[in-house]
Amino acid sequence: MSEKTFQNPVLSGFYPDPSICRVGDDYYLVTSSFVYFPGLPIFHSRDLVNWEQIGHGIHDADQLDYKNCETSLGLWAPSIRYHQGTYYIINTFVSEGREARRDNYIITAKNPAGPWSKAHFIEGADGIDSSLFFDEDGRIWYVGNFIVETPLYPEGHHGIYLQELDPETLQFTGERTVIWDGFKTRSKWIEAPHLYRHDGWYYLMVAEGGTFENHSVMMARCKTIDGDYEICPRNPIVTHRHLPLTNPISVVGHADIVETQKREWWMVLLGVRPNADKDFATGRETFLIPVIWDTDGWLRVDNANGCVNSQERLPDLTPCPVPVPSACDNFESAKLKLMWNTIHPTKELFYSLTERPGFLRLKLLPEVMQEVCTPAFIGRRQTNICFRCTAAMEFTPRFDYEQAGLALIQDDRFHYIFTVTLEASTPVLQLWKTEHATPVLLHQAAIPEHGRIYLSILGNHDSYSFYYGTQEEELSVFYKGAPASVLSSLTNGGFTGAYIGMYATANHHHCDDHADFDWFTYEPVGAK
């Protein structure tokens, strides 16, 4: 890679639906997180390329009720904006099905690292992917998507509406105006609207085509904010729908733009990195591309091919590297690091970092991974296509229903469980593959009654391999070649990416036992 270019994605792993804002010389970015908690990860950068996580928008179990949603529901596409000393995130909480209940709320903070306020729901705000626009006259506008009640074509007839918000109550005031009905362009699944003011025009940018193979970025503009928007004649302004799904970067879309202090414009958007079989376990990731306002007044991609590339030129900003997270977490802090998540928030913690200092202790809960629940799981995103992770676990099961080890998951329906348990009073190590919520035992082997075991997973483009041992430096192969397609969003139609972490269960039994993890390492093997 040239010193004058950077490598995409700028956020590797499951970080979809990016939204960005600038405050002075600082840039802030937030992405979707669905049912994982803490939710809505927030990042800071000073050069648009190097990003450091500084917090979460949803960081307290009392902020928002997750309602035990299934994995691809929950916290969908957020938008972050700054206005007169306050940061705003607006977000859609989706429950009861993907096109069922959609509640839009706002959280605010004086510091983007937090703390953020409780969720402030907007009455009557339906649809998804809402965004805020603060106009020059001081008015606040809500822009969101809606499902057309009487569709004029059978699938995906959506539109974009605009309505003013009262600055004190953050509730709707005035009339709702439809500013882009998909019928005008025969568009499917118009969503992710953002409004911008530039050169005397209001510009509306949306995603279109769904978040997979037909994904794209579209634009429209109008001289008045609530008028008849003119559709960009060059739409879509960004897409890879004309390229094969095996392109190194695919399904690009769902964008936001920002102007730098050097008067450059840059776009953040999602995309995926598929393998030769079109699968992508790392999920939808955050990419960065240069854009420019062309002579006709419309935005275009400012590179040689008009696409999202693995390498792009650097922004005209002073490089500002950020600390590289340690490959190993020794669990020596009293709080979990920002990279760790649970599935749903829990007010009664099932883990402890203080009961045995220097260890992460997981209680064996009755909940199991293949159900919509809050299992005893603490995981982090798979951020590299090729990686190795290893954990040191101390666990002595007393009953055959007790299990603890590692989990590699896409959601409750698709995952791998690599755990120690008992079989006829003998300690065994098992690998389970779950597809469509049906577990299948791939391999089982007896292990010594040692108490301490090292579990390791090696991932590559199309498979995962599993290793174990009682000595850290002497790991043996347990199972090779488990297909990565099990965790691909293309396979299961999910919106998340793979997570890897520590898991414990009593399989619908109640017990007081636990598993202790001394450390967990994750490191890339090769490039991103």
Phi, psi and omega in degrees: 000131180293152177295344181261009178232164174236166184256125171274152356284155178280337169235107182276145180094187187292083174225077185268170171057053185289145172229145190222149170214159178242138173229103185066238179264007185249142180241140180232141185222141178228149180226168176294159176215353176058240185264003182282145183228140353303155186246165180056071180298138183243133183237154178234143176211157172243358181226006178072351183252317181261118185240138177236130177289133182243348181173194176224145175291321176251102188237357182231136182298339180275351183290322190205136177274114182284345174061021179055039182294153173290165199301322184271008171259197178093228188273100179274197192306116176269166173226135180246134178218160179233136180208118173048053173088358181236138173265139180237134166239126173249140189209154175255126172260118186254130179215167177064023181117156187293333178238035180254257184271128182226105183254125181257135185219163178238138168238151183228159178202152172273337178235124183298340176285348180104175005284152176257154184289171170293160180294128180251099187282142181262115183295129177084004181271097180264182178081183185235170170061037183295156180217159178248145175228122178261109185279166182294338180273006177092355181280148180248131183239140174258131176232128185211175181260157176215156176267124181295127185294322177242082186296145179263357170214158198291335187221133170075022178281098180240172177208179181239132177238160183231138175206143182284148175250140173291127186293339180272312185267343186056034174248161182297145171218149180078190186267152174275138180235129173277119183253352173203108174263129184303338182298329182299330182239007184055037183274147176250136175055053172292129182202187176054050182283139171225139176253143177222153173249124181209126172053042176085001181242152165263123179252133177248123177246134182224163167264153182209148173098002185084162190270014178243236195294337181256017183298149181195170175243129182236159179222156172213166181209161180202152178285334176243148189295328184246027183266201181272107187282132177277130182277136179299125182291347181257012179300147354283144182281338173218131172192157169239018183295341179274357181253157178294153179295345178273004174304146182307329174232129186223174178046045183284146179164194180053077192248163170216153183234159179213145175260132179277170176292348176263012177070017170274157175242137180227150181242132167257142181201166179266159174195174178229161177242091184279159173268190185295340178263011178075007181275154178209096180289335181286355175075197181271128189243172182259124180244162182227131177222152176281142175227162182214147173278114185284174184295339177272004177088003180253155180281142172217159178289130186259062171217184190290329187243000178070016183244177174267120187247157177295327175239133176228161178291152180289146170298156177279066179222150179295124179304138183221083180300152179244160179302136177276124180303142179297143178292338186239134171251115180269003178055045180263356178267160178278352179231151175292146175293160186299338184287340186275144178224156166252170175266106189075152173285157176220132179278334175257103187296136177260008179225163178212141173251003185241337181298325173226093185307137181089001179228150167265118180259125176250127173285150176273098181278160175292335186294147179239154188297328186276022174232155175286107188195189172244087182284168174282079182226132172231115187225171177228161181291145165283108186258359180226143177294320177247124186205169171222132173231148182216143176227145173257117185239140172243115186202126177237098181294144178254338182228156185288350178269359181271135181219144173202148179164224182249150174231139178235107195232149165258315173193192182295338184267338186224113180190171171241139177237123185240095195223156172268139177206191175244141174228110184055045178070006179256131177295131179225157173250132183234149171238121179247136171251128179244124173232134182053039177066017179247110181283141175229130179283118180274322183197150178215142178210142176290146179230159180294154175281070189263326181092320179249131181218149178251125181243136185220146177231132176245121181250146173221197188299326187229002182202168174236144175236148189238138185226158179206166175180164175262355173238133186303324184266005182228075181265141180251154177290130175257315179202133180244144169082028174292127189295131177290342181300336178301328184258011182276136176298331179293326181288314189254359178071016180275168183255356184259178174242178185290141172243149178229136179182197187259140190217142176214143180207151172252013172049062176072011173253158174255129179207169181254012184277169185207168172237141180249134178245119183285319179199164178219129178242146174219127178213143177291152173244105185087212184281184179308000000 
